[in-house]
Amino acid sequence: MSALLQRCLTLSCPACGRAAIFDRPFHLKERCDSCGVVFKREAGFFVGAILIAVISTDGMILLAYLASLPWIDAHYQLIITILCGLALLFPLLFFHHSWSIWLSFDHFIEGLAGKAE
């Protein structure tokens, strides 16, 4: 479990941990270069990564809003601007990790398909 978590945080293959899951920014590889496990599976598989990104973004905005409550009367416009900026920037910064979390979760639950024997 700790190895899977480490692979998730380092954006490595959840099955072997020897190769990166992205070959360039915002472009998930089709399969692992090392063990051959398939990252892009059936149509709609990406919905899990989107769900993780949306829930994480909403959570981050909620935490930022709650943290800003003591100052909201005096700086309402600034806080709204910061929250909107956070809503736009956080998903871009979290994109790679949302995919890594989704692939790790899927590997933990049912294993990733397509390993080269």
mmCIF file of the C-alpha atoms, coordinates in Angstrom:
data_MODEL
# 
_entry.id   MODEL 
# 
loop_
_atom_site.group_PDB 
_atom_site.id 
_atom_site.type_symbol 
_atom_site.label_atom_id 
_atom_site.label_alt_id 
_atom_site.label_comp_id 
_atom_site.label_asym_id 
_atom_site.label_entity_id 
_atom_site.label_seq_id 
_atom_site.pdbx_PDB_ins_code 
_atom_site.Cartn_x 
_atom_site.Cartn_y 
_atom_site.Cartn_z 
_atom_site.occupancy 
_atom_site.B_iso_or_equiv 
_atom_site.pdbx_formal_charge 
_atom_site.auth_seq_id 
_atom_site.auth_comp_id 
_atom_site.auth_asym_id 
_atom_site.auth_atom_id 
_atom_site.pdbx_PDB_model_num 
ATOM 1   C CA . MET A 1 1   ? 0.000   0.000   0.000   1.00 0.00 ? 1   MET A CA 1 
ATOM 2   C CA . SER A 1 2   ? 2.811   2.447   0.827   1.00 0.00 ? 2   SER A CA 1 
ATOM 3   C CA . ALA A 1 3   ? 4.561   1.600   -2.462  1.00 0.00 ? 3   ALA A CA 1 
ATOM 4   C CA . LEU A 1 4   ? 1.328   2.333   -4.342  1.00 0.00 ? 4   LEU A CA 1 
ATOM 5   C CA . LEU A 1 5   ? 0.988   5.673   -2.546  1.00 0.00 ? 5   LEU A CA 1 
ATOM 6   C CA . GLN A 1 6   ? 4.594   6.571   -3.352  1.00 0.00 ? 6   GLN A CA 1 
ATOM 7   C CA . ARG A 1 7   ? 4.056   5.685   -7.025  1.00 0.00 ? 7   ARG A CA 1 
ATOM 8   C CA . CYS A 1 8   ? 0.903   7.793   -7.043  1.00 0.00 ? 8   CYS A CA 1 
ATOM 9   C CA . LEU A 1 9   ? 2.682   10.851  -5.633  1.00 0.00 ? 9   LEU A CA 1 
ATOM 10  C CA . THR A 1 10  ? 5.614   10.519  -8.043  1.00 0.00 ? 10  THR A CA 1 
ATOM 11  C CA . LEU A 1 11  ? 3.337   10.058  -11.089 1.00 0.00 ? 11  LEU A CA 1 
ATOM 12  C CA . SER A 1 12  ? 4.795   6.617   -11.764 1.00 0.00 ? 12  SER A CA 1 
ATOM 13  C CA . CYS A 1 13  ? 3.148   3.467   -13.079 1.00 0.00 ? 13  CYS A CA 1 
ATOM 14  C CA . PRO A 1 14  ? 0.979   2.035   -10.287 1.00 0.00 ? 14  PRO A CA 1 
ATOM 15  C CA . ALA A 1 15  ? 1.808   -1.525  -11.329 1.00 0.00 ? 15  ALA A CA 1 
ATOM 16  C CA . CYS A 1 16  ? 5.610   -1.434  -11.502 1.00 0.00 ? 16  CYS A CA 1 
ATOM 17  C CA . GLY A 1 17  ? 6.699   2.075   -10.467 1.00 0.00 ? 17  GLY A CA 1 
ATOM 18  C CA . ARG A 1 18  ? 9.525   2.113   -13.011 1.00 0.00 ? 18  ARG A CA 1 
ATOM 19  C CA . ALA A 1 19  ? 8.080   4.444   -15.672 1.00 0.00 ? 19  ALA A CA 1 
ATOM 20  C CA . ALA A 1 20  ? 6.216   7.745   -15.716 1.00 0.00 ? 20  ALA A CA 1 
ATOM 21  C CA . ILE A 1 21  ? 2.527   7.770   -16.642 1.00 0.00 ? 21  ILE A CA 1 
ATOM 22  C CA . PHE A 1 22  ? 2.892   10.991  -18.686 1.00 0.00 ? 22  PHE A CA 1 
ATOM 23  C CA . ASP A 1 23  ? 5.261   11.469  -21.611 1.00 0.00 ? 23  ASP A CA 1 
ATOM 24  C CA . ARG A 1 24  ? 4.663   15.238  -21.792 1.00 0.00 ? 24  ARG A CA 1 
ATOM 25  C CA . PRO A 1 25  ? 2.461   17.702  -19.903 1.00 0.00 ? 25  PRO A CA 1 
ATOM 26  C CA . PHE A 1 26  ? -1.257  16.868  -20.088 1.00 0.00 ? 26  PHE A CA 1 
ATOM 27  C CA . HIS A 1 27  ? -0.669  13.761  -22.227 1.00 0.00 ? 27  HIS A CA 1 
ATOM 28  C CA . LEU A 1 28  ? -1.195  10.391  -20.561 1.00 0.00 ? 28  LEU A CA 1 
ATOM 29  C CA . LYS A 1 29  ? 0.706   7.499   -22.142 1.00 0.00 ? 29  LYS A CA 1 
ATOM 30  C CA . GLU A 1 30  ? -1.269  4.657   -23.701 1.00 0.00 ? 30  GLU A CA 1 
ATOM 31  C CA . ARG A 1 31  ? 0.673   2.049   -21.695 1.00 0.00 ? 31  ARG A CA 1 
ATOM 32  C CA . CYS A 1 32  ? 3.634   1.695   -19.365 1.00 0.00 ? 32  CYS A CA 1 
ATOM 33  C CA . ASP A 1 33  ? 7.027   1.666   -21.089 1.00 0.00 ? 33  ASP A CA 1 
ATOM 34  C CA . SER A 1 34  ? 8.358   -0.815  -18.551 1.00 0.00 ? 34  SER A CA 1 
ATOM 35  C CA . CYS A 1 35  ? 5.652   -3.393  -17.787 1.00 0.00 ? 35  CYS A CA 1 
ATOM 36  C CA . GLY A 1 36  ? 3.159   -2.787  -20.619 1.00 0.00 ? 36  GLY A CA 1 
ATOM 37  C CA . VAL A 1 37  ? 0.131   -2.142  -18.404 1.00 0.00 ? 37  VAL A CA 1 
ATOM 38  C CA . VAL A 1 38  ? -2.610  -0.165  -20.210 1.00 0.00 ? 38  VAL A CA 1 
ATOM 39  C CA . PHE A 1 39  ? -3.330  3.325   -18.846 1.00 0.00 ? 39  PHE A CA 1 
ATOM 40  C CA . LYS A 1 40  ? -5.967  4.387   -21.378 1.00 0.00 ? 40  LYS A CA 1 
ATOM 41  C CA . ARG A 1 41  ? -8.595  1.699   -21.198 1.00 0.00 ? 41  ARG A CA 1 
ATOM 42  C CA . GLU A 1 42  ? -12.167 1.698   -22.479 1.00 0.00 ? 42  GLU A CA 1 
ATOM 43  C CA . ALA A 1 43  ? -14.128 4.783   -23.482 1.00 0.00 ? 43  ALA A CA 1 
ATOM 44  C CA . GLY A 1 44  ? -15.262 6.675   -20.408 1.00 0.00 ? 44  GLY A CA 1 
ATOM 45  C CA . PHE A 1 45  ? -12.398 5.458   -18.208 1.00 0.00 ? 45  PHE A CA 1 
ATOM 46  C CA . PHE A 1 46  ? -11.274 9.089   -17.874 1.00 0.00 ? 46  PHE A CA 1 
ATOM 47  C CA . VAL A 1 47  ? -14.451 10.008  -15.967 1.00 0.00 ? 47  VAL A CA 1 
ATOM 48  C CA . GLY A 1 48  ? -12.904 8.786   -12.711 1.00 0.00 ? 48  GLY A CA 1 
ATOM 49  C CA . ALA A 1 49  ? -9.960  11.175  -13.090 1.00 0.00 ? 49  ALA A CA 1 
ATOM 50  C CA . ILE A 1 50  ? -12.374 14.016  -13.856 1.00 0.00 ? 50  ILE A CA 1 
ATOM 51  C CA . LEU A 1 51  ? -14.404 13.147  -10.761 1.00 0.00 ? 51  LEU A CA 1 
ATOM 52  C CA . ILE A 1 52  ? -11.282 13.263  -8.594  1.00 0.00 ? 52  ILE A CA 1 
ATOM 53  C CA . ALA A 1 53  ? -10.283 16.626  -10.098 1.00 0.00 ? 53  ALA A CA 1 
ATOM 54  C CA . VAL A 1 54  ? -13.751 18.132  -9.572  1.00 0.00 ? 54  VAL A CA 1 
ATOM 55  C CA . ILE A 1 55  ? -14.077 16.911  -5.975  1.00 0.00 ? 55  ILE A CA 1 
ATOM 56  C CA . SER A 1 56  ? -10.549 18.109  -5.143  1.00 0.00 ? 56  SER A CA 1 
ATOM 57  C CA . THR A 1 57  ? -11.151 21.510  -6.727  1.00 0.00 ? 57  THR A CA 1 
ATOM 58  C CA . ASP A 1 58  ? -14.449 21.934  -4.897  1.00 0.00 ? 58  ASP A CA 1 
ATOM 59  C CA . GLY A 1 59  ? -12.807 20.932  -1.627  1.00 0.00 ? 59  GLY A CA 1 
ATOM 60  C CA . MET A 1 60  ? -9.954  23.381  -2.156  1.00 0.00 ? 60  MET A CA 1 
ATOM 61  C CA . ILE A 1 61  ? -12.358 26.233  -2.941  1.00 0.00 ? 61  ILE A CA 1 
ATOM 62  C CA . LEU A 1 62  ? -14.474 25.391  0.117   1.00 0.00 ? 62  LEU A CA 1 
ATOM 63  C CA . LEU A 1 63  ? -11.413 25.342  2.392   1.00 0.00 ? 63  LEU A CA 1 
ATOM 64  C CA . ALA A 1 64  ? -10.199 28.668  0.971   1.00 0.00 ? 64  ALA A CA 1 
ATOM 65  C CA . TYR A 1 65  ? -13.665 30.187  1.441   1.00 0.00 ? 65  TYR A CA 1 
ATOM 66  C CA . LEU A 1 66  ? -13.900 28.965  5.039   1.00 0.00 ? 66  LEU A CA 1 
ATOM 67  C CA . ALA A 1 67  ? -10.416 30.306  5.771   1.00 0.00 ? 67  ALA A CA 1 
ATOM 68  C CA . SER A 1 68  ? -11.411 33.696  4.341   1.00 0.00 ? 68  SER A CA 1 
ATOM 69  C CA . LEU A 1 69  ? -14.602 34.108  6.410   1.00 0.00 ? 69  LEU A CA 1 
ATOM 70  C CA . PRO A 1 70  ? -13.016 36.364  9.069   1.00 0.00 ? 70  PRO A CA 1 
ATOM 71  C CA . TRP A 1 71  ? -12.060 38.903  6.365   1.00 0.00 ? 71  TRP A CA 1 
ATOM 72  C CA . ILE A 1 72  ? -15.002 38.574  3.987   1.00 0.00 ? 72  ILE A CA 1 
ATOM 73  C CA . ASP A 1 73  ? -16.816 41.772  5.059   1.00 0.00 ? 73  ASP A CA 1 
ATOM 74  C CA . ALA A 1 74  ? -13.837 44.042  4.462   1.00 0.00 ? 74  ALA A CA 1 
ATOM 75  C CA . HIS A 1 75  ? -12.393 42.366  1.342   1.00 0.00 ? 75  HIS A CA 1 
ATOM 76  C CA . TYR A 1 76  ? -15.341 40.732  -0.420  1.00 0.00 ? 76  TYR A CA 1 
ATOM 77  C CA . GLN A 1 77  ? -14.239 41.500  -4.012  1.00 0.00 ? 77  GLN A CA 1 
ATOM 78  C CA . LEU A 1 78  ? -10.663 40.388  -3.386  1.00 0.00 ? 78  LEU A CA 1 
ATOM 79  C CA . ILE A 1 79  ? -11.788 37.109  -1.845  1.00 0.00 ? 79  ILE A CA 1 
ATOM 80  C CA . ILE A 1 80  ? -14.171 36.400  -4.752  1.00 0.00 ? 80  ILE A CA 1 
ATOM 81  C CA . THR A 1 81  ? -11.347 37.136  -7.203  1.00 0.00 ? 81  THR A CA 1 
ATOM 82  C CA . ILE A 1 82  ? -8.985  34.797  -5.348  1.00 0.00 ? 82  ILE A CA 1 
ATOM 83  C CA . LEU A 1 83  ? -11.600 32.030  -5.208  1.00 0.00 ? 83  LEU A CA 1 
ATOM 84  C CA . CYS A 1 84  ? -12.318 32.374  -8.937  1.00 0.00 ? 84  CYS A CA 1 
ATOM 85  C CA . GLY A 1 85  ? -8.602  32.284  -9.706  1.00 0.00 ? 85  GLY A CA 1 
ATOM 86  C CA . LEU A 1 86  ? -8.265  29.193  -7.542  1.00 0.00 ? 86  LEU A CA 1 
ATOM 87  C CA . ALA A 1 87  ? -11.179 27.564  -9.377  1.00 0.00 ? 87  ALA A CA 1 
ATOM 88  C CA . LEU A 1 88  ? -9.396  28.127  -12.695 1.00 0.00 ? 88  LEU A CA 1 
ATOM 89  C CA . LEU A 1 89  ? -5.806  27.398  -11.662 1.00 0.00 ? 89  LEU A CA 1 
ATOM 90  C CA . PHE A 1 90  ? -6.133  24.428  -9.296  1.00 0.00 ? 90  PHE A CA 1 
ATOM 91  C CA . PRO A 1 91  ? -7.538  21.946  -11.872 1.00 0.00 ? 91  PRO A CA 1 
ATOM 92  C CA . LEU A 1 92  ? -4.641  22.713  -14.214 1.00 0.00 ? 92  LEU A CA 1 
ATOM 93  C CA . LEU A 1 93  ? -2.086  22.194  -11.469 1.00 0.00 ? 93  LEU A CA 1 
ATOM 94  C CA . PHE A 1 94  ? -3.827  19.050  -10.185 1.00 0.00 ? 94  PHE A CA 1 
ATOM 95  C CA . PHE A 1 95  ? -4.490  17.402  -13.585 1.00 0.00 ? 95  PHE A CA 1 
ATOM 96  C CA . HIS A 1 96  ? -1.551  14.981  -13.494 1.00 0.00 ? 96  HIS A CA 1 
ATOM 97  C CA . HIS A 1 97  ? -2.171  13.950  -9.909  1.00 0.00 ? 97  HIS A CA 1 
ATOM 98  C CA . SER A 1 98  ? -5.876  13.345  -10.511 1.00 0.00 ? 98  SER A CA 1 
ATOM 99  C CA . TRP A 1 99  ? -4.938  10.838  -13.216 1.00 0.00 ? 99  TRP A CA 1 
ATOM 100 C CA . SER A 1 100 ? -2.308  9.275   -10.987 1.00 0.00 ? 100 SER A CA 1 
ATOM 101 C CA . ILE A 1 101 ? -4.783  8.914   -8.117  1.00 0.00 ? 101 ILE A CA 1 
ATOM 102 C CA . TRP A 1 102 ? -7.384  7.390   -10.454 1.00 0.00 ? 102 TRP A CA 1 
ATOM 103 C CA . LEU A 1 103 ? -4.935  4.891   -11.980 1.00 0.00 ? 103 LEU A CA 1 
ATOM 104 C CA . SER A 1 104 ? -3.623  3.932   -8.536  1.00 0.00 ? 104 SER A CA 1 
ATOM 105 C CA . PHE A 1 105 ? -7.149  3.488   -7.188  1.00 0.00 ? 105 PHE A CA 1 
ATOM 106 C CA . ASP A 1 106 ? -8.127  1.352   -10.167 1.00 0.00 ? 106 ASP A CA 1 
ATOM 107 C CA . HIS A 1 107 ? -4.983  -0.740  -9.823  1.00 0.00 ? 107 HIS A CA 1 
ATOM 108 C CA . PHE A 1 108 ? -5.637  -1.206  -6.093  1.00 0.00 ? 108 PHE A CA 1 
ATOM 109 C CA . ILE A 1 109 ? -9.260  -2.289  -6.644  1.00 0.00 ? 109 ILE A CA 1 
ATOM 110 C CA . GLU A 1 110 ? -9.028  -4.505  -9.719  1.00 0.00 ? 110 GLU A CA 1 
ATOM 111 C CA . GLY A 1 111 ? -5.543  -4.297  -11.180 1.00 0.00 ? 111 GLY A CA 1 
ATOM 112 C CA . LEU A 1 112 ? -4.676  -2.585  -14.422 1.00 0.00 ? 112 LEU A CA 1 
ATOM 113 C CA . ALA A 1 113 ? -5.136  -4.712  -17.518 1.00 0.00 ? 113 ALA A CA 1 
ATOM 114 C CA . GLY A 1 114 ? -2.760  -5.488  -20.340 1.00 0.00 ? 114 GLY A CA 1 
ATOM 115 C CA . LYS A 1 115 ? 0.440   -6.518  -18.622 1.00 0.00 ? 115 LYS A CA 1 
ATOM 116 C CA . ALA A 1 116 ? 2.995   -7.919  -21.006 1.00 0.00 ? 116 ALA A CA 1 
ATOM 117 C CA . GLU A 1 117 ? 3.972   -11.395 -19.865 1.00 0.00 ? 117 GLU A CA 1 
# 
